[in-house]
Amino acid sequence: MPKLEFKIATKLEEAKRIYAFKEAFKSSFALRKGSHLYILMPSLLKKKIINSNSFLDVKRELVSYLRKNPKKTKINLDEIKEAWKDVSGTFFREVTRLTNRKFDHSKYKCFLIFSLCGHYKEGTNKIYVESHLSPKAISAICSEELLHLHYWKIIKDLFKKRRNELTDKFYMKPWQISEVIPEYVLIDNKAFKEFGWNKWDRSRGYPWIPKIRKTLDPIWKKRKSFDEFVINAHKRLKCLP
């Protein structure tokens, strides 16, 4: 069974992750308060990130900003590790069973961050989770981000394409499918009900989820395998590569 290691991200690591969202910052959705991509920082600094040619152009200023504006969050790594220990066995067993695929790595790394939403770095063993959340919430977000890493590896195996190649061609649709996956695998799954995940409302961050689900729910219910669902979901939304 894979292991998950927890670390507090350095300011440099966090600055690099913020910069990785450069393209997303160009959209009004990302700049709007309430958006899961919203980051509290001076608008001038955001503009510099958007208009920069590389991370090096804004590295010093961005790291400096993060150091001068620390979030007063107390992180108890022992409590976080215990919360993850409670769900990890069920998580890895269920995801392996439903997808009929083993995880790609024997060890994953979770970096606790202060300024950005939970996310993952595709093609690696790294995930990033907000440090201000409760240990139970952190374990839930870890599960979601690990599932995303697992899912995009499946996509690469099936379609021989990475996420950016699909979104460059079909814009939001492939990514929207990926964000519906946790609904089926984690939230609707009775195996996780004891952790309260059935009450998890992700539509607050992704308001289009209910609409996409109306389209994909019948396909999920009729699936003979996870791979079949993935292929048919992309066919249905007209984004099959």
C-alpha positions as a printed Julia matrix, in Angstrom:
241×3 Matrix{Float64}:
   0.0    0.0     0.0
   1.41   3.46   -0.89
   2.54   5.82    1.84
   1.88   9.56    2.16
   4.52  11.82    3.71
   3.54  15.25    5.08
   5.77  18.32    4.91
   5.32  22.06    5.38
   6.1   23.75    2.07
   8.96  26.24    1.97
   8.19  29.76    0.72
  10.11  29.0    -2.46
   8.11  25.81   -3.07
   4.87  27.69   -2.47
   5.92  30.54   -4.76
   6.59  28.03   -7.54
   3.14  26.5    -7.08
   1.48  29.92   -7.22
   3.35  30.63  -10.43
   2.13  27.34  -11.88
  -1.36  28.87  -11.89
  -0.22  31.8   -14.03
  -2.56  31.02  -16.94
  -5.53  30.53  -14.61
  -4.97  33.97  -13.09
  -5.86  35.52  -16.44
  -9.5   34.52  -16.03
 -12.0   36.66  -14.15
 -13.11  33.5   -12.29
  -9.69  33.06  -10.7
  -9.53  36.73   -9.7
 -12.99  36.69   -8.08
 -13.35  36.3    -4.32
 -15.03  33.0    -3.53
 -13.26  31.25   -6.4
 -11.21  28.22   -5.35
  -8.34  29.8    -7.31
  -8.51  33.15   -5.56
  -5.27  34.19   -3.84
  -5.09  37.21   -1.56
  -2.17  39.27   -2.84
  -1.64  42.74   -4.34
  -3.22  43.09   -7.78
   0.05  44.57   -9.07
   1.92  41.39   -8.12
  -0.71  39.25   -9.85
  -0.33  41.37  -12.98
   3.45  40.92  -12.86
   2.97  37.14  -12.64
   0.55  37.15  -15.58
   2.86  39.29  -17.74
   6.13  37.56  -16.77
   8.14  35.35  -19.11
   9.39  32.98  -16.42
   9.28  32.3   -12.7
  12.67  33.98  -12.32
  11.08  37.3   -13.32
   8.93  37.35  -10.17
  10.72  34.88   -7.88
  12.28  37.44   -5.51
   9.16  39.59   -5.15
   6.78  36.65   -4.76
   8.92  34.86   -2.15
   9.4   38.15   -0.32
   5.65  38.73   -0.25
   5.0   35.26    1.18
   7.64  35.77    3.88
   6.27  39.17    4.89
   2.67  37.98    5.01
   2.72  34.66    6.83
  -0.59  33.02    7.68
  -0.93  32.46   11.42
  -1.82  28.81   11.1
  -0.67  26.32   13.69
   0.11  23.0    12.04
   0.05  19.83   14.12
   1.65  17.23   11.86
   0.96  14.42   14.33
  -2.8   15.11   14.26
  -2.77  15.31   10.46
  -0.89  12.02   10.19
  -3.36  10.32   12.56
  -6.35  11.61   10.58
  -4.81  10.31    7.36
  -4.01   6.96    8.96
  -7.73   6.5     9.66
  -8.71   6.8     5.97
  -5.62   5.75    4.01
  -6.26   2.0     3.94
  -9.85   2.4     2.78
  -8.85   5.06    0.26
  -6.12   3.11   -1.51
  -8.14  -0.14   -1.52
 -11.3    1.47   -2.9
  -9.59   3.53   -5.6
  -7.55   0.51   -6.71
 -10.71  -1.61   -6.79
 -12.86   0.9    -8.69
 -10.24   1.83  -11.27
  -8.72  -1.66  -11.49
  -5.29  -0.05  -11.41
  -2.54   0.17   -8.83
  -1.1    3.53   -7.86
   1.97   4.65   -9.74
   4.18   5.38   -6.74
   4.95   3.62   -3.48
   5.36   6.96   -1.71
   3.6   10.3    -2.17
   4.38  13.7    -0.68
   1.84  16.17    0.67
   3.05  19.75    1.07
   1.01  21.92    3.44
   0.62  25.39    1.95
  -0.75  28.71    3.2
  -1.9   30.76    0.23
  -3.31  28.44   -2.41
  -6.1   25.91   -2.82
  -5.42  22.17   -2.69
  -4.02  20.82   -5.95
  -1.63  18.3    -7.48
   1.36  18.31   -9.78
   0.54  16.01  -12.66
   3.09  13.35  -13.49
   4.7   13.48  -10.04
   4.05  12.08   -6.56
   3.33  15.55   -5.1
   0.11  17.07   -3.81
  -0.55  20.38   -2.03
  -3.18  21.0     0.65
  -4.31  24.13    2.54
  -2.78  24.19    6.02
  -5.66  26.05    7.71
  -8.06  23.11    7.38
  -8.85  20.64   10.14
  -6.91  17.34   10.13
 -10.05  15.48    8.94
 -10.6   17.97    6.11
  -6.93  17.72    5.14
  -7.25  13.93    4.88
 -10.28  14.36    2.6
  -8.45  16.84    0.34
  -5.42  14.54    0.26
  -7.68  11.78   -1.01
  -9.08  14.04   -3.73
  -5.66  15.21   -4.92
  -4.17  11.7    -4.89
  -7.18  10.53   -6.88
  -6.51  13.27   -9.43
  -2.9   12.12   -9.84
  -4.13   8.55  -10.3
  -6.84   9.63  -12.75
  -4.54  11.62  -15.04
  -2.14   8.68  -15.19
  -5.09   6.57  -16.38
  -5.92   9.23  -18.98
  -2.34   9.15  -20.22
  -2.48   5.35  -20.49
  -5.81   5.4   -22.34
  -5.36   8.38  -24.66
  -1.57   8.84  -24.75
  -2.2   12.49  -23.84
  -1.41  14.66  -20.85
  -3.92  17.0   -19.25
  -2.65  20.17  -20.93
  -2.78  18.51  -24.36
  -6.46  17.7   -23.84
  -7.42  21.06  -22.36
  -5.52  22.92  -25.11
  -7.68  21.13  -27.67
 -11.03  20.82  -25.85
 -10.7   23.64  -23.29
 -12.59  22.95  -20.02
 -14.37  19.68  -20.79
 -11.62  17.13  -19.99
 -10.79  18.98  -16.77
 -14.48  19.13  -15.81
 -14.72  15.35  -16.2
 -11.71  14.98  -13.92
 -13.37  17.13  -11.26
 -16.52  15.0   -11.34
 -14.52  11.81  -10.68
 -14.22  12.47   -6.9
 -18.02  12.72   -6.76
 -18.39   9.12   -7.94
 -15.31   7.53   -6.38
 -15.25   9.31   -3.0
 -18.47  11.16   -2.17
 -21.07   8.68   -3.48
 -19.05   5.71   -2.26
 -20.6    4.13    0.86
 -17.15   2.96    1.95
 -16.32   6.57    2.86
 -19.59   7.44    4.56
 -18.09   6.81    7.99
 -15.71   9.72    7.34
 -18.59  12.07    6.49
 -17.54  12.51    2.87
 -21.12  11.95    1.69
 -21.85  15.46    3.06
 -18.99  17.03    1.1
 -20.34  19.71   -1.27
 -17.72  20.43   -3.92
 -20.18  22.39   -6.07
 -19.38  25.49   -4.02
 -15.96  25.56   -5.68
 -17.13  24.02   -8.95
 -20.67  25.35   -9.56
 -21.02  23.45  -12.84
 -20.73  20.01  -11.2
 -24.52  19.39  -10.87
 -25.02  20.1   -14.59
 -22.17  17.82  -15.67
 -23.4   15.1   -13.34
 -26.83  15.07  -14.98
 -25.07  14.14  -18.19
 -22.56  11.68  -16.78
 -24.54   9.94  -13.99
 -26.28   7.5   -16.38
 -22.92   6.62  -17.94
 -21.41   5.96  -14.5
 -24.33   3.73  -13.47
 -24.14   1.68  -16.68
 -20.35   1.33  -16.74
 -18.79  -2.12  -17.01
 -15.39  -0.75  -16.01
 -13.78   2.52  -15.0
 -11.98   2.73  -18.34
 -15.29   2.36  -20.18
 -16.78   5.2   -18.16
 -13.84   7.49  -18.89
 -14.0    6.82  -22.63
 -17.78   7.2   -22.82
 -17.73  10.35  -20.7
 -15.31  11.94  -23.15
 -17.45  10.78  -26.06
 -20.58  12.23  -24.48
 -18.98  15.62  -23.89
 -17.39  15.52  -27.36
 -13.82  15.72  -26.15
 -12.52  12.26  -27.05
  -8.98  12.65  -28.46
